[in-house]
Amino acid sequence: MAKDQEPTTIKKYANRRLYNTGTSTYVTLEDLASMVKSGEDFVVYDAKSGDDITRSVLTQIIFEQENKGQNLLPITFLRQLIRFYGDSMQNLVPTYLDFSIDSLTRDSDKLRGQMANAFGPSAFTAIEETVRRNTEMFEQAMRMFLPFSGGRPEPSTQERPRTEPKAETRSEGKADGEFDTLKRQLEEMQKKIDALAGKS
């Protein structure tokens, strides 16, 4: 479908029937799934309220596909996804998933070629490499959007040992010594300022 073409409008009625305004016919979730696979974009509106319910309908399509035994989403992924609801990372998850799926889509031809070799080791190596590259690219992008420490996520466990041990091993005597040094430097700076003020 051309990018400048308007999405097809689908209306959902109270009886759960879906009406394709483009073809003036009633359609099923299976029909909508076929439209997605063929690249035809659409939006779904509640016929009564006019609310955009595209997200819930797409989720329902996934649910129907999973029930047919075409399991695409791993159990661990679903559990972790549920945990992210209400978590501080919730707002970041959609962006990360969009970024990852776009990259996977771009590399799909290469991965299909690898998978065609009877699921050999090279296929899984290619997938792992794609995931690793996606993660690195996303982290770089996030550093560009969150340049200040206030917006950065917490450092990983591998990064923490560089700073935490210093704080844990610092004695009170050392802290007092650093304070005295700072105080002395401020006093010397004040004397210089007073001296300059006297000359002027």
KOLNULUM-37395 format. One line per 5 residues: their letters; for each residue x, y, z of N, C-alpha, C, O, CB. Coordinates in steps of 0.001 Angstrom, whole numbers, plus 500000, padded with zeros to 6 digits. Atoms other than C-alpha are relative to their C-alpha. Glycine has a CB too. Layout:
REM KOLNULUM-37395
A	X,Y,Z,X,Y,Z,X,Y,Z,X,Y,Z,X,Y,Z; ... $
END
This chain:
REM KOLNULUM-37395
MAKDQ	500836,498817,500000,500000,500000,500000,500874,501237,500000,501879,501284,500709,499052,500003,501206; 499213,498789,500056,501298,503443,499166,499959,500699,501344,498943,500673,502039,499498,500925,498891; 499901,499380,498697,502488,505399,502182,499059,501183,500144,498605,501483,501248,501411,500434,500254; 500847,498825,499928,500397,508448,501270,498521,499641,499948,497671,500531,499987,500340,500949,498878; 501391,500431,500042,497205,506377,501091,499441,499957,501408,500098,499485,502336,499866,498624,499321 $
EPTTI	500637,499974,498695,494782,506862,503955,499681,498581,500467,499307,497732,499658,498723,500851,499956; 500334,501332,499477,494274,503851,506238,498520,499688,499791,497669,500578,499809,500353,499902,501497; 501390,500434,500135,491128,501844,505699,499307,500108,501351,499878,499754,502383,499919,498547,499456; 500767,499864,498758,488444,502574,508277,499155,498751,500235,498374,498329,499382,499099,501260,499953; 500793,501156,499584,486991,499600,510106,499131,500445,501180,499624,501064,502123,500924,498768,500389 $
KKYAN	500906,499653,498908,483935,500075,512319,499581,498729,500743,499229,497716,500138,498754,500758,499463; 500404,501138,499180,483161,497755,515199,498684,500334,500687,498580,501332,501400,501097,499639,501046; 501319,499766,499440,479514,497472,516222,499824,499246,501317,500644,498413,501702,498919,499586,499002; 500260,500582,498682,477980,496464,519526,499916,498480,499956,500224,497814,500944,498714,500562,500571; 500093,501458,500132,477392,492937,518218,501347,499376,499630,501423,498213,499232,498953,499634,498946 $
RRLYN	498625,500429,500263,481184,492691,517729,500302,499776,498523,501375,499280,498179,500283,498740,500753; 499749,500148,501431,480814,492674,513956,500871,501154,499518,500729,502292,499967,498667,499947,499203; 499061,499028,500551,483518,494487,512012,499608,500337,498568,499378,499447,497750,501450,499461,500055; 500446,499568,501316,482605,496552,508970,501111,500782,499313,501570,501805,499821,498719,500854,500106; 498981,499354,500801,485165,497482,506311,499334,501042,499106,498619,500701,498164,500789,498961,499159 $
TGTST	500651,498952,500779,484095,500861,504949,500598,500126,498595,499982,500704,497700,500109,501332,500730; 499364,499925,501313,486533,500516,502050,499352,499071,498993,499190,499424,497824,501466,499676,500115; 500619,500990,500892,484891,497398,500609,498507,499864,500251,497817,499126,499547,500672,498644,500169; 501422,500055,499631,481467,497932,502256,499562,498566,500296,498491,498127,499877,499130,500593,498874; 500322,501383,499639,481561,494397,503647,500386,499770,501462,501232,500464,502026,500739,498984,499061 $
YVTLE	499624,500399,498647,481673,492771,507049,501224,499087,499915,501345,498267,499004,498811,499282,500730; 498765,500780,500005,485020,491237,507911,500195,499348,501363,499527,499690,502338,501217,500892,499641; 499670,500698,498755,486470,488949,510560,501400,500398,500455,502123,501097,499745,499904,498460,499814; 498642,499760,499521,489596,489133,512683,501023,499350,499082,502124,499870,498899,500165,499474,501425; 499107,500689,500941,491146,486660,510250,500226,500863,498765,501336,500920,498237,499415,498623,499594 $
DLASM	499861,499097,501143,490454,489098,507413,500936,501164,500334,501761,501568,499514,498622,500535,499568; 499135,498903,499589,492112,491889,509379,501452,499533,500111,502376,500277,499784,499522,500583,501335; 498649,500553,499915,495105,489638,510038,500617,499908,498606,501799,500200,498427,499980,498609,500674; 499514,500085,501377,495412,489058,506287,500351,501381,499463,501317,501537,498715,498951,499334,499100; 499719,498629,500435,495252,492817,505701,501344,500475,500572,502125,501130,499880,498856,500955,500440 $
VKSGE	498726,499619,499376,498125,493338,508155,501157,499334,499272,502157,499981,498965,500017,499615,501500; 498924,500747,500657,500223,490640,506495,500277,500506,498588,501408,500442,498106,499654,498523,499953; 499820,499490,501366,499640,492156,503062,500481,501446,499983,500748,502009,498922,498696,499888,499225; 499495,498633,499925,500733,495568,504317,498935,501065,499898,499258,502245,499767,500989,500218,498936; 501086,499018,500087,497314,497227,504186,499719,500568,501386,499401,499826,502316,498713,499359,499401 $
DFVVY	500200,499352,498706,496951,499741,506996,498523,500276,500228,497769,500530,499289,500808,501307,500085; 501393,499693,499660,493682,500268,508833,499921,500503,501430,500811,500262,502246,499095,498757,499814; 500308,499562,498648,492207,501913,511899,498595,499507,500333,497720,499445,499470,500111,501564,500141; 501287,500538,499572,489321,500538,513916,499360,500974,500980,499980,501388,501959,500165,498592,500645; 500745,499096,499129,486695,502772,515490,498771,499300,500563,498140,498473,499904,499590,501271,499238 $
DAKSG	501246,500471,499414,483904,501955,517867,498863,500749,499316,498834,501980,499326,499975,500212,501558; 501054,499380,500801,480779,502588,515788,499121,500921,500830,498575,501889,500300,499147,498934,499345; 500888,499198,499157,478866,504034,518740,500704,501224,500580,500197,502340,500473,499444,499148,501126; 499304,498892,499336,481431,506161,520598,500967,500742,499088,501297,501900,499342,500748,499484,501194; 499027,499385,500888,483826,506859,517739,501427,499896,500505,502339,500462,499901,499654,501431,499793 $
DDITR	498668,500151,499434,486796,505879,519923,500880,499128,499105,500402,498187,498473,499916,499402,501404; 499028,500797,500740,489927,504535,518247,500344,498771,500844,500943,498898,501912,501288,500839,499659; 499757,501246,499260,490136,500880,519355,500924,499072,499207,500869,497851,499352,498663,499284,500309; 499098,500796,500836,492816,499760,516882,500910,499124,500843,501113,497951,500531,500838,500908,499107; 499065,500741,499165,495214,498715,519641,499352,498740,500585,499945,497661,500550,500520,500893,501123 $
SVLTQ	500657,501161,499387,492705,496432,521370,499637,498950,498961,499686,497754,499249,498744,500436,500754; 500342,500955,501053,491635,494859,518066,501247,499262,499518,501195,498054,499285,499316,500719,498821; 498752,500655,500392,495239,494169,517042,500447,499004,501072,500936,497918,500762,501104,501048,499751; 499679,500917,498908,495832,492645,520468,499114,498761,499944,499564,497649,500222,499842,500702,501355; 500927,501129,500118,492757,490483,519931,500410,499069,498858,500259,497851,498960,498564,500508,499776 $
IIFEQ	499518,500816,501119,494170,489313,516581,501158,499124,500457,501215,497938,500132,500436,500893,498812; 498873,500767,499471,497381,488264,518326,499493,498883,500903,499988,497758,500839,500972,500918,500773; 500574,500997,499090,495323,486454,520971,499409,498835,499214,499591,497673,499577,498919,500639,500896; 500601,501045,500833,493417,484569,518265,501077,499141,499338,500942,497919,499270,499089,500626,498927; 498925,500746,500644,496637,483598,516471,500695,499078,500998,501028,497940,500668,501014,500960,499369 $
ENKGQ	499357,500813,498970,498196,482357,519723,499117,498805,500360,499626,497711,500608,500295,500849,501256; 500929,501092,499663,495078,480272,520450,499974,498914,498931,499588,497777,499203,498592,500551,500197; 499990,500975,501089,495470,478561,517090,501266,499136,500029,501462,498269,499177,499885,500716,498651; 498785,500789,499897,498793,477160,518207,501187,500616,499302,502279,500048,499318,499765,498653,499454; 498889,499311,500657,500895,479628,516234,500692,500887,501032,500633,502115,500961,499503,500845,498773 $
NLLPI	499404,499277,498877,502836,480591,519343,501228,500788,499561,502255,500217,499194,500376,499028,501119; 498917,499116,500401,505022,483562,518547,500655,500676,501203,501838,501012,501167,499483,501050,499033; 499507,499293,498826,505393,485139,521984,500405,499017,501090,499560,498272,501586,498940,500971,500527; 499541,500919,498948,507523,483218,524508,499340,500327,501342,498988,501475,501613,501537,500065,500137; 500596,499814,498677,506107,482698,528005,500800,501014,500821,500227,501875,501489,499920,498656,500746 $
TFLRQ	499167,499084,499217,509082,484515,529552,499800,501447,499551,499818,502365,500371,501481,499612,499879; 500227,498652,500527,508465,487505,527278,498670,500547,500506,498589,501705,500917,500024,499994,498454; 501318,499562,499546,504775,487662,528210,500013,500348,501481,499427,501347,501898,498959,498919,499728; 499917,499727,498558,505549,487446,531932,500729,501324,500263,500284,502141,501069,500723,498838,500729; 499235,498779,499782,508165,490187,531722,499233,501220,499521,499310,502289,500127,501345,499918,499292 $
LIRFY	500799,498895,500522,505859,492350,529632,498947,500430,501015,498706,501622,501205,499331,499602,498676; 500996,499705,498970,503184,492094,532328,500644,500732,501170,500051,501644,501746,499325,498706,500488; 499306,499352,498874,505746,493065,534972,500290,501469,499715,500359,502276,500642,501307,499268,500309; 499671,498626,500340,506535,496262,533078,498814,500949,500172,499010,502160,500278,500501,500065,498583; 501157,499134,499804,502961,497547,533478,500073,500627,501391,500159,499923,502397,498672,499206,499820 $
GDSMQ	499913,499299,498738,503086,500216,536174,501414,500198,500495,501628,500862,501509,499228,499278,501017; 498595,499849,499616,506879,499997,536349,500535,501326,499464,499955,501921,498555,500852,498810,499468; 499401,498751,500441,509129,503028,535949,500501,499915,498554,500682,500941,497898,501145,500380,500926; 499527,500203,501368,510325,501524,532643,498860,499923,498990,499105,499767,497794,500828,498739,499925; 501149,500217,500881,506797,501336,531217,500023,500903,498769,499744,500446,497660,498716,500224,500767 $
NLVPT	500008,499067,501126,507141,504447,529048,501111,499718,498998,501022,500119,497837,500124,501417,500504; 498865,500291,500873,510429,503186,527619,499774,498743,499162,500328,498610,498070,501264,499845,500826; 500200,501296,500656,509186,499710,526641,499451,500131,498581,500006,499511,497674,499061,499149,500826; 500515,499901,501383,507045,500725,523595,501046,500483,499011,501133,499970,497896,498811,500934,499954; 498966,499479,500888,509931,502729,522128,501031,498931,499685,501459,498783,498541,500679,501218,500623 $
YLDFS	499008,501043,500192,512354,499864,522658,499463,498890,499078,500169,498417,498187,500417,499415,501357; 500584,501057,500828,509984,497295,521134,499833,500457,498558,500082,499689,497629,498651,499562,500567; 500118,499456,501354,509275,499551,518145,501357,499981,499304,501471,499572,498149,499436,501437,500036; 498639,499944,500540,513012,500033,517626,500482,498608,499615,501061,498413,498547,500964,500632,501023; 499520,501361,500235,513729,496315,517887,499277,499322,498844,499905,498667,498011,499840,499171,501256 $
IDSLT	500767,500680,501046,510916,495113,515633,500283,500618,498638,500273,499916,497627,498495,500061,500306; 499641,499354,501265,511814,497699,512967,501325,499454,499484,501474,499175,498295,500083,501531,500172; 498690,500528,500389,515405,496478,512970,499883,498553,499559,500524,498140,498592,501001,500120,501157; 500204,501401,500372,514260,492851,512870,499350,499894,498631,499690,499012,497843,499141,499283,501047; 500671,500005,501298,512008,493637,509921,500983,500308,498879,500942,499689,497815,498852,501011,499986 $
RDSDK	499005,499653,501022,514873,495259,508028,500945,498844,499717,501406,498675,498588,500800,501222,500434; 499070,501120,500157,517039,492182,508615,499298,498683,499695,499932,497628,499680,500827,499846,501248; 500773,501236,500147,514249,489689,507918,500457,499134,498830,500484,497909,498946,498545,500332,499831; 499561,500777,501166,515505,488667,504452,501272,499221,500320,501401,498049,499967,500234,500925,498788; 498752,500654,499627,518964,487902,505820,499732,498842,500963,500313,497764,500831,500968,501014,500636 $
LRGQM	500303,501039,499019,517512,485940,508727,499267,498825,499356,499503,497674,499722,499163,500578,501140; 500709,501087,500687,515190,483957,506449,500986,499094,499272,500845,497871,499263,498966,500568,499004; 498989,500794,500685,518184,482886,504428,500764,499111,500956,501079,497965,500634,500957,500896,499264; 499290,500789,498994,519959,481739,507573,499110,498873,500530,499576,497751,500729,500468,500901,501159; 500916,500996,499454,516886,479916,508876,499705,498889,498993,499326,497779,499366,498700,500666,500432 $
ANAFG	500274,500996,501026,516497,478128,505565,500996,498847,500038,500734,497783,499478,500018,500648,498634; 498979,501047,499916,519656,476133,506345,499719,499038,501149,500579,498772,501989,501386,500624,500171; 500402,501035,499030,517771,473633,508477,500306,500395,501444,500729,499565,502249,500700,498688,499679; 499803,499532,498622,518053,475782,511617,501411,499668,500497,501597,499237,501635,498948,499369,500936; 498617,500253,499604,521816,475403,511648,500485,501034,500995,499799,502021,501260,500908,499988,498784 $
PSAFT	499448,499077,499000,524035,477133,514196,500130,501428,499486,500003,502384,500251,501352,499512,500456; 499831,498662,500552,524586,480040,511831,498725,500819,500099,498777,502045,500196,500445,499916,498559; 501278,499294,499901,520867,480880,512005,499854,500656,501356,499506,501834,501446,498834,499044,499752; 500129,499454,498650,520855,481330,515764,501083,501039,500283,500859,501986,501038,500068,498876,501037; 498943,498998,499848,524168,483192,515592,499564,501321,499389,499816,502388,499949,501310,499516,499349 $
AIEET	500488,498787,500663,522586,485648,513163,498946,500698,500844,498929,501926,500927,499426,499664,498620; 501043,499413,499160,519607,486157,515477,500620,500679,501212,500253,501802,501560,498991,498926,500446; 499348,499430,498831,521829,486713,518503,500740,501287,499642,500729,502253,500405,500965,498988,500616; 499276,498818,500441,523931,489185,516545,499044,501157,499751,499356,502302,500078,500803,499694,498737; 500996,498965,500252,520809,491084,515463,499493,500596,501300,499365,501814,501421,498836,499436,499195 $
VRRNT	500480,499525,498698,519533,491295,519046,501066,500862,500682,500759,501919,501233,499617,498803,500906; 498912,499248,499377,522939,492448,520309,500156,501368,499349,500308,502381,500033,501316,499218,499906; 499839,498738,500720,523217,495096,517604,498835,500947,500288,499033,502153,500437,500112,499744,498489; 501169,499181,499691,519668,496313,518280,500140,500645,501363,499844,501827,501538,498727,499163,499945; 499850,499486,498640,520417,496674,521980,501024,501120,500045,500793,502148,500682,500406,498878,500956 $
EMFEQ	498957,498984,500008,523618,498622,521345,499509,501282,499330,499755,502381,499826,501250,499475,499288; 500503,498832,500712,521931,500925,518836,498971,500743,500836,498940,501974,500839,499394,499589,498661; 501028,499363,499180,519027,501557,521206,500632,500753,501168,500213,501860,501508,499002,498953,500520; 499321,499345,498883,521352,502347,524099,500672,501294,499540,500653,502295,500255,501039,499054,500628; 499379,498795,500528,523242,504821,521911,498949,501082,499741,499171,502260,500021,500771,499682,498710 $
AMRMF	501072,499043,500266,519974,506440,520848,499483,500609,501295,499210,501808,501352,498855,499326,499241; 500503,499506,498726,518815,506721,524463,500984,500975,500625,500571,501940,501268,499726,498840,500955; 499007,499074,499461,522095,508386,525449,499911,501363,499318,500217,502387,499928,501408,499422,499838; 500167,498743,500714,521418,511016,522782,498790,500763,500509,498823,501989,500619,499869,499749,498506; 501222,499357,499533,517902,511690,524073,500048,500314,501488,499331,501199,501956,498808,499123,499701 $
LPFSG	499898,499794,498559,518897,511488,527760,501444,500334,500367,502121,499533,501011,499513,498746,500773; 498588,499684,499792,522225,513313,527932,500359,500328,501437,501538,500319,501791,500383,501141,499139; 499714,499616,498633,521889,514313,531568,499744,498847,500941,498894,497996,500678,499172,501205,500404; 500070,501122,499063,522292,512009,534535,498626,499841,500588,498241,498733,500962,501000,500175,501107; 501333,500103,499416,518811,512856,535802,499065,499160,499168,498110,498590,499695,499412,501362,500185 $
GRPEP	500907,500762,500842,517228,511165,532808,500536,498663,499610,499870,497916,498894,499679,500759,498787; 499415,501276,500384,519579,508211,532500,499480,498896,500877,499208,499121,502056,501513,500056,500071; 500365,501144,499175,518546,504756,533649,501119,499666,500946,502254,500104,500757,499657,498793,499140; 498998,500393,499031,520353,503247,536593,501100,499204,499324,500811,498416,498423,499370,499190,501130; 498907,500744,500629,523817,501887,535696,499850,498526,500261,499258,498100,501253,501354,500486,500505 $
STQER	500074,501440,499860,524153,498191,535168,500886,499542,501143,501701,500310,501653,500401,499309,498699; 499230,500543,498884,525646,495925,537831,501482,499944,499664,502327,499936,500560,499493,498608,500371; 498597,500037,500390,528851,495794,535790,500651,501367,500156,501863,501457,500350,500137,499514,498563; 499448,498667,499912,529246,499580,535949,500104,500485,501437,500947,501327,501743,499167,500952,499197; 500076,499499,498647,528421,500043,539634,501288,499841,500811,501640,500760,501550,498897,499320,500699 $
PRTEP	498806,500178,499172,531628,498573,541169,501035,501098,499844,501866,501284,500732,500632,498698,499682; 499007,498960,500219,533626,501463,539659,499827,501148,501003,500807,501787,501385,499903,500529,498565; 500232,498861,499126,531972,504014,541965,499608,499603,501403,499991,500281,502357,498948,500872,499424; 500532,500352,498696,530292,502182,544835,501065,499619,501020,500963,500059,502165,499041,498880,499854; 499013,500380,498993,533366,500627,546519,500680,501201,500631,501007,501166,501817,501037,499099,499390 $
KAETR	499355,498829,499448,534915,504084,546922,499153,500612,501106,499668,501029,502144,500265,501023,498908; 500885,499421,499005,531860,505323,548782,499935,499127,501235,499824,499640,502349,498610,500202,499425; 500129,500933,498893,531733,502197,550946,501280,499964,500853,501198,499755,502063,499676,498601,499469; 498737,500123,499266,535449,502236,551925,500490,501335,500550,501495,501383,501260,501064,499404,499102; 499579,498681,499548,535665,505957,552608,499755,500144,501498,498625,499987,501960,499258,501102,499223 $
SEGKA	500121,499865,498548,536331,506529,556306,499594,501410,500357,499695,502338,499554,501315,499632,500699; 500392,498676,499561,535060,509401,558366,501208,500930,500056,501092,502115,499745,499320,499927,501365; 498792,499190,499931,538660,510601,558894,500364,500579,498649,500751,501743,498545,501151,499183,500534; 499679,499536,501347,539220,510831,555167,499030,501088,499575,499425,502073,498952,499968,498835,499000; 501001,499000,500353,535971,512737,554728,500300,501315,500702,500177,502384,500104,498590,499510,500362 $
DGEFD	499662,498796,499253,537010,515179,557466,501216,500680,499390,501261,501906,499293,500258,499667,501475; 498806,499434,500609,540434,515612,555824,499679,500733,498720,500219,501812,498475,501013,498922,499730; 500385,499346,501245,538856,516434,552473,499247,501291,500278,499388,502275,499551,499147,499064,499145; 500747,498797,499639,536547,518916,554180,500953,501106,500447,500791,502267,500071,498982,499691,501113; 499026,499021,499525,539484,520622,555921,500790,500597,498841,501067,501796,498811,500953,499356,501008 $
TLKRQ	499255,499524,501173,541382,520822,552622,499169,500998,499209,499669,502040,498785,500409,498818,499098; 500897,499110,500740,538399,522387,550900,499833,501326,500736,499816,502396,500129,498628,499332,499788; 500164,498790,499195,537943,524823,553774,501224,500888,499893,501107,502107,499773,499737,499644,501462; 498759,499253,500096,541619,525826,553615,500138,500689,498637,500597,501827,498543,501185,499074,500245; 499921,499420,501343,541425,526373,549855,499073,501209,499867,499415,502201,499223,499645,498942,498940 $
LEEMQ	500936,498882,500047,538384,528602,550294,500554,501208,500756,500402,502350,500321,498644,499585,500584; 499423,498910,499223,540167,530627,552981,501113,500701,499223,501204,501928,499232,500537,499474,501332; 498920,499425,500793,543206,531115,550737,499437,500824,498846,499957,501892,498521,500923,498895,499468; 500628,499271,501101,540945,532158,547866,499423,501326,500501,499518,502351,499827,498891,499144,499343; 500571,498788,499428,539189,534658,550152,501080,501036,500275,500873,502229,500056,499243,499678,501283 $
KKIDA	498888,499093,499724,542574,536130,551199,500458,500678,498723,500725,501880,498721,501169,499246,500650; 499578,499439,501280,543548,536615,547556,499006,501045,499518,499383,502089,498984,500154,498894,498953; 501033,499039,500420,540240,538316,546854,500109,501273,500812,499996,502374,500273,498588,499394,500149; 499858,498822,499129,540715,540613,549866,501213,500820,499597,501171,502051,499596,500118,499577,501478; 498777,499311,500392,544263,541412,548719,499783,500806,498720,500235,501945,498607,501142,498994,499807 $
LAGKS	500284,499311,501244,543065,542302,545233,499094,501198,500239,499249,502249,499617,499363,499047,498999; 500927,498893,499708,540285,544430,546677,500746,501144,500662,500425,502307,500421,498837,499525,500907; 499217,498962,499332,542845,546293,548872,500838,500777,499022,500973,501993,499158,500885,499396,501061; 499173,499325,501020,545078,547078,545891,499170,500965,499165,499624,502053,498810,500673,498965,499081; 500839,499165,500827,542168,548455,543917,499524,501227,500788,498795,502061,500250,498807,499197,499473 $
END
